[in-house]
Amino acid sequence: QGAMEGYNGTIFARGQTGSGKSFTMQGVADSSSQKGTIPRAFEHIFESVQCAGNTKLLLRASCLEIHSEDIGDLLGADTKQKLE
């Protein structure tokens, strides 16, 4: 909700391999009951934007995964592709 009030927001998930970080963040794409934090946050933001009326808003989002010094873009077409 703070993002809708103009504040920057960050979700930082850290933990051991296999502890469920990716599932928590992404969830299951085709399941409404098993959506992750990212799709739920985007839904909330876009619902708020629709209710904003004539207010001008700028939305900028990035979701990165850092693993073994490799960086991946979780919003890209190929989430397994590493960034330079």
MDTraj code that builds the backbone (N, CA, C; nanometers):
import mdtraj as md
import numpy as np

residues = "GLN GLY ALA MET GLU GLY TYR ASN GLY THR ILE PHE ALA ARG GLY GLN THR GLY SER GLY LYS SER PHE THR MET GLN GLY VAL ALA ASP SER SER SER GLN LYS GLY THR ILE PRO ARG ALA PHE GLU HIS ILE PHE GLU SER VAL GLN CYS ALA GLY ASN THR LYS LEU LEU LEU ARG ALA SER CYS LEU GLU ILE HIS SER GLU ASP ILE GLY ASP LEU LEU GLY ALA ASP THR LYS GLN LYS LEU GLU".split()
xyz = np.array([
    [0.0829, -0.1190, 0.0000],
    [0.0000, 0.0000, 0.0000],
    [0.0869, 0.1247, 0.0000],
    [0.2033, 0.1174, 0.0637],
    [0.2938, 0.2318, 0.0666],
    [0.3391, 0.2732, -0.0720],
    [0.3549, 0.1774, -0.1623],
    [0.3944, 0.2089, -0.2998],
    [0.2904, 0.2982, -0.3665],
    [0.1652, 0.2784, -0.3340],
    [0.0588, 0.3603, -0.3920],
    [0.0587, 0.5019, -0.3332],
    [0.1301, 0.5206, -0.2237],
    [0.1411, 0.6519, -0.1612],
    [0.2723, 0.7209, -0.1984],
    [0.3488, 0.6610, -0.2910],
    [0.4712, 0.7230, -0.3405],
    [0.6001, 0.6704, -0.2804],
    [0.5926, 0.5708, -0.1972],
    [0.7128, 0.5162, -0.1352],
    [0.7687, 0.4015, -0.2196],
    [0.9013, 0.3868, -0.2169],
    [0.9642, 0.2726, -0.2812],
    [0.9450, 0.1509, -0.1918],
    [0.9389, 0.0350, -0.2537],
    [0.9233, -0.0880, -0.1765],
    [1.0201, -0.1938, -0.2237],
    [1.0656, -0.2756, -0.1330],
    [1.1571, -0.3850, -0.1654],
    [1.1154, -0.5076, -0.0873],
    [1.1154, -0.6200, -0.1561],
    [1.0991, -0.7484, -0.0881],
    [1.2291, -0.8226, -0.1094],
    [1.2948, -0.8567, -0.0020],
    [1.4234, -0.9250, -0.0079],
    [1.4047, -1.0624, 0.0534],
    [1.4126, -1.1658, -0.0297],
    [1.3956, -1.3030, 0.0192],
    [1.5310, -1.3718, 0.0203],
    [1.5683, -1.4233, 0.1346],
    [1.6988, -1.4870, 0.1491],
    [1.6803, -1.6176, 0.2253],
    [1.7548, -1.7177, 0.1852],
    [1.7479, -1.8448, 0.2559],
    [1.8214, -1.9538, 0.1816],
    [1.8234, -2.0703, 0.2414],
    [1.8933, -2.1834, 0.1819],
    [1.8239, -2.2285, 0.0540],
    [1.9026, -2.2936, -0.0315],
    [1.8491, -2.3524, -0.1532],
    [1.7411, -2.4536, -0.1163],
    [1.6288, -2.4462, -0.1862],
    [1.5204, -2.5413, -0.1631],
    [1.4279, -2.5059, -0.0486],
    [1.4425, -2.3846, 0.0074],
    [1.3591, -2.3480, 0.1224],
    [1.2246, -2.2867, 0.0823],
    [1.2032, -2.2633, -0.0489],
    [1.0729, -2.2161, -0.0943],
    [1.0650, -2.0687, -0.1303],
    [1.1785, -2.0023, -0.1445],
    [1.1776, -1.8590, -0.1769],
    [1.1113, -1.8328, -0.3113],
    [1.1510, -1.9046, -0.4146],
    [1.0951, -1.8822, -0.5488],
    [0.9460, -1.9127, -0.5513],
    [0.9045, -2.0187, -0.4864],
    [0.7624, -2.0531, -0.4820],
    [0.6837, -1.9443, -0.4107],
    [0.7371, -1.8948, -0.3002],
    [0.6696, -1.7888, -0.2260],
    [0.6562, -1.6632, -0.3104],
    [0.7602, -1.6297, -0.3855],
    [0.7581, -1.5077, -0.4659],
    [0.6745, -1.5239, -0.5924],
    [0.6865, -1.6381, -0.6620],
    [0.6199, -1.6571, -0.7905],
    [0.4893, -1.7352, -0.7793],
    [0.4875, -1.8383, -0.6978],
    [0.3692, -1.9222, -0.6848],
    [0.3464, -2.0077, -0.8077],
    [0.2235, -2.0524, -0.8237],
    [0.1836, -2.1336, -0.9386],
    [0.1034, -2.0430, -1.0321],
    [0.1503, -2.0284, -1.1556],
    [0.0921, -1.9316, -1.2497],
    [-0.0560, -1.9571, -1.2784],
    [-0.0968, -2.0813, -1.2890],
    [-0.2336, -2.1131, -1.3296],
    [-0.3279, -2.1389, -1.2121],
    [-0.2857, -2.1066, -1.0916],
    [-0.3675, -2.1351, -0.9739],
    [-0.3969, -2.0062, -0.8975],
    [-0.5237, -1.9725, -0.8844],
    [-0.5578, -1.8501, -0.8107],
    [-0.5323, -1.8653, -0.6609],
    [-0.5377, -1.9869, -0.6099],
    [-0.5165, -2.0070, -0.4662],
    [-0.3688, -2.0205, -0.4299],
    [-0.2810, -2.0414, -0.5298],
    [-0.1387, -2.0577, -0.5013],
    [-0.0540, -1.9508, -0.5707],
    [-0.1108, -1.8313, -0.5870],
    [-0.0335, -1.7208, -0.6429],
    [0.0734, -1.6802, -0.5433],
    [0.1849, -1.6337, -0.5958],
    [0.2929, -1.5880, -0.5103],
    [0.2795, -1.4407, -0.4748],
    [0.3774, -1.3916, -0.4034],
    [0.3775, -1.2531, -0.3585],
    [0.3807, -1.1564, -0.4764],
    [0.4586, -1.1852, -0.5796],
    [0.4713, -1.0952, -0.6945],
    [0.3379, -1.0778, -0.7664],
    [0.2710, -1.1858, -0.8112],
    [0.1440, -1.1636, -0.8798],
    [0.0373, -1.0997, -0.7917],
    [0.0368, -1.1304, -0.6634],
    [-0.0615, -1.0685, -0.5737],
    [-0.0351, -0.9179, -0.5586],
    [0.0929, -0.8812, -0.5477],
    [0.1271, -0.7391, -0.5358],
    [0.0895, -0.6640, -0.6633],
    [0.1184, -0.7236, -0.7799],
    [0.0832, -0.6585, -0.9067],
    [-0.0679, -0.6424, -0.9194],
    [-0.1436, -0.7421, -0.8798],
    [-0.2899, -0.7309, -0.8835],
    [-0.3364, -0.6131, -0.7985],
    [-0.2820, -0.6028, -0.6783],
    [-0.3210, -0.4951, -0.5870],
    [-0.2859, -0.3590, -0.6466],
    [-0.1668, -0.3470, -0.7019],
    [-0.1232, -0.2194, -0.7595],
    [-0.2133, -0.1801, -0.8757],
    [-0.2410, -0.2736, -0.9675],
    [-0.3211, -0.2392, -1.0840],
    [-0.4677, -0.2151, -1.0487],
    [-0.5192, -0.2807, -0.9463],
    [-0.6539, -0.2494, -0.8991],
    [-0.6579, -0.1070, -0.8423],
    [-0.5535, -0.0689, -0.7698],
    [-0.5462, 0.0662, -0.7139],
    [-0.5345, 0.1707, -0.8240],
    [-0.4581, 0.1393, -0.9293],
    [-0.4424, 0.2317, -1.0417],
    [-0.5769, 0.2547, -1.1097],
    [-0.6563, 0.1499, -1.1252],
    [-0.7876, 0.1644, -1.1890],
    [-0.8791, 0.2562, -1.1075],
    [-0.8630, 0.2567, -0.9770],
    [-0.9477, 0.3385, -0.8897],
    [-0.8931, 0.4798, -0.8716],
    [-0.7771, 0.5091, -0.9295],
    [-0.7109, 0.6370, -0.9060],
    [-0.7752, 0.7538, -0.9799],
    [-0.8635, 0.7257, -1.0739],
    [-0.9307, 0.8345, -1.1455],
    [-0.8369, 0.9098, -1.2377],
    [-0.8318, 1.0426, -1.2222],
    [-0.7509, 1.1274, -1.3093],
    [-0.6086, 1.1482, -1.2594],
    [-0.5674, 1.0756, -1.1596],
    [-0.4330, 1.0880, -1.1047],
    [-0.3320, 1.0273, -1.2008],
    [-0.2194, 1.0962, -1.2216],
    [-0.1120, 1.0421, -1.3051],
    [-0.0197, 0.9601, -1.2170],
    [0.0117, 0.8408, -1.2619],
    [0.0980, 0.7508, -1.1861],
    [0.2096, 0.6976, -1.2749],
    [0.3251, 0.6769, -1.2168],
    [0.4365, 0.6128, -1.2854],
    [0.4691, 0.4871, -1.2065],
    [0.4604, 0.3745, -1.2723],
    [0.4888, 0.2465, -1.2078],
    [0.6117, 0.1860, -1.2726],
    [0.7099, 0.1546, -1.1919],
    [0.8316, 0.0925, -1.2394],
    [0.8602, -0.0251, -1.1474],
    [0.8789, -0.1431, -1.2048],
    [0.9022, -0.2621, -1.1224],
    [1.0141, -0.3459, -1.1809],
    [1.0881, -0.4093, -1.0938],
    [1.1880, -0.5062, -1.1357],
    [1.1905, -0.6177, -1.0325],
    [1.2115, -0.7371, -1.0802],
    [1.2226, -0.8529, -0.9919],
    [1.3459, -0.9303, -1.0356],
    [1.4460, -0.9299, -0.9518],
    [1.5721, -0.9937, -0.9841],
    [1.5983, -1.1101, -0.8904],
    [1.6659, -1.2084, -0.9431],
    [1.7107, -1.3220, -0.8630],
    [1.8628, -1.3247, -0.8691],
    [1.9262, -1.3283, -0.7532],
    [2.0713, -1.3383, -0.7462],
    [2.1028, -1.4742, -0.6839],
    [2.1745, -1.5563, -0.7606],
    [2.2086, -1.6911, -0.7138],
    [2.3483, -1.7245, -0.7622],
    [2.4366, -1.7543, -0.6703],
    [2.5756, -1.7892, -0.7030],
    [2.6385, -1.6852, -0.7956],
    [2.6187, -1.5594, -0.7631],
    [2.6733, -1.4458, -0.8365],
    [2.6166, -1.4310, -0.9777],
    [2.5118, -1.5043, -1.0114],
    [2.4403, -1.4876, -1.1380],
    [2.3119, -1.4112, -1.1100],
    [2.2781, -1.3176, -1.1989],
    [2.1579, -1.2358, -1.1823],
    [2.0601, -1.2695, -1.2935],
    [1.9362, -1.2964, -1.2564],
    [1.8319, -1.3258, -1.3533],
    [1.7139, -1.2321, -1.3361],
    [1.6478, -1.1992, -1.4475],
    [1.5310, -1.1112, -1.4469],
    [1.4059, -1.1979, -1.4397],
    [1.3358, -1.1950, -1.3278],
    [1.2178, -1.2787, -1.3093],
    [1.0959, -1.2288, -1.3851],
    [1.1023, -1.1081, -1.4410],
    [0.9921, -1.0553, -1.5207],
    [1.0182, -1.0690, -1.6706],
    [1.1358, -1.1175, -1.7080],
    [1.1701, -1.1338, -1.8487],
    [1.1007, -1.2533, -1.9110],
    [1.1081, -1.2612, -2.0430],
    [1.0455, -1.3715, -2.1157],
    [1.1083, -1.5053, -2.0775],
    [1.2401, -1.5065, -2.0570],
    [1.3115, -1.6283, -2.0185],
    [1.3742, -1.6056, -1.8818],
    [1.3099, -1.6548, -1.7773],
    [1.3575, -1.6290, -1.6408],
    [1.4862, -1.7034, -1.6082],
    [1.5249, -1.7988, -1.6920],
    [1.6493, -1.8731, -1.6686],
    [1.7706, -1.8044, -1.7320],
    [1.7480, -1.7069, -1.8226],
    [1.8560, -1.6363, -1.8883],
    [1.9242, -1.5442, -1.7883],
    [2.0558, -1.5453, -1.7852],
    [2.1326, -1.4635, -1.6917],
    [2.1617, -1.3276, -1.7521],
    [2.1619, -1.2235, -1.6679],
    [2.1931, -1.0883, -1.7120],
    [2.3440, -1.0667, -1.7056],
    [2.3917, -0.9731, -1.7876],
    [2.5360, -0.9404, -1.7838],
    [2.5664, -0.8471, -1.6701],
])
top = md.Topology()
chain = top.add_chain()
for i, resn in enumerate(residues, 1):
    res = top.add_residue(resn, chain, resSeq=i)
    for name in ("N", "CA", "C"):
        top.add_atom(name, md.element.get_by_symbol(name[0]), res)
traj = md.Trajectory(xyz[None], top)
